[in-house]
Amino acid sequence: MVLLRGVAAAVAASGFLALAAAANADAAGPPADRFDTVVIDAGHGGEDEGARGPAGHLEKNLVLDVALLLSARLRATGLRVVLTRRTDTYVPLETRTAIANDARGDLFLSIHANAVRDSEVRGTETFFLSLEASDEYARQVALRENAAFRGPSQRGAPVDDPLVAILGDLIANEHSRESNEFARLAQARLGRLDPDASRGVKQAPFVVLTGVQMPASLVEIGFITNRGDERDLHSRRGRERIVAALAGAVRDFARRYDARRGVAVGAPARAR
Ligand SMILES: [Zn+2]
C-alpha cells in the first residue's frame, strides 16, 4: 500500500507536465528526436548496501563499477550519459527519478544484483515497470529493491482518486512499449552470455522506475547470493561481459528508436 501511494504521488507530480509537453509537441510537429542521452542508475549506495554475497561482496559496489564501465563505453560511442550516482553515496529513489527527468534521457537503465535465499539460483533478468507484478517472485524482487524508498511521496495522493488512476494509466502506457522493448533487447544480449542463466523479462512495480519520463528498465545482472555469480560479478572479465551486453542492447534500442522517429539512417551520427 505504501508502495502504491508512492506510485500515485509520483504520477500526480509528473503527469500533467508530461501530458502538456506531449500535446505541444503534436501541435508544433515533433522535431527529429535522435537517441542521444542514457541515464544509468547504479542501485543502492552509501548506507543502503543492497544485497551481500557469501564472499562478502556488496551489491552497491558491484553495480556501481558496472555502471561506471558502461558509462565510459557508451560515452566512447558519442552518447551523452548521466549517472544518478558516481560514488558510494545514498541517493533517494525519488532523487534518481528527478535526475533522470532533468537530463531528459531517452533511456533509463537501473542496474542491480539479485538476492534470494536459495544459493543455487543464478542468472540474469530484466524488469520493466508495471503496477502489477508478473508473479509472486517478481513482487518480492520489487519489494526488496524498493526498500530504500522512504520519500515524502509516501504521504501522497490516495490511489482511489479517479484522476490519479487515469493519469497512472496514461503515464504507464506512454513508455511502456519501449520499456518492454529495451528489456527484451537487454535480456537477449545477456542471455547470449549464458543461455542457461537467462531468466527472462519480467514486470514489477519498482519505485525507481515510476515517474521516469522515458523508457526505463531495471536489470538484475546476476545473483550475488550465488557463489559463481558473485565471483563473476567481482571479476573484471565478468563485469566487462555484462557491460558489453548492455552496451549492445543500448545500441540495438537506439537504432529502433531513431528509425521510429524518422531520424535518417546515415545522418551525422555522433552516437553510433
Ligand atoms: Zn538492488
Residues whose N, C-alpha, C, O or C-beta is under 5 A from the ligand:
A	BS01	ZN	G43 G50 H112 A113 E145
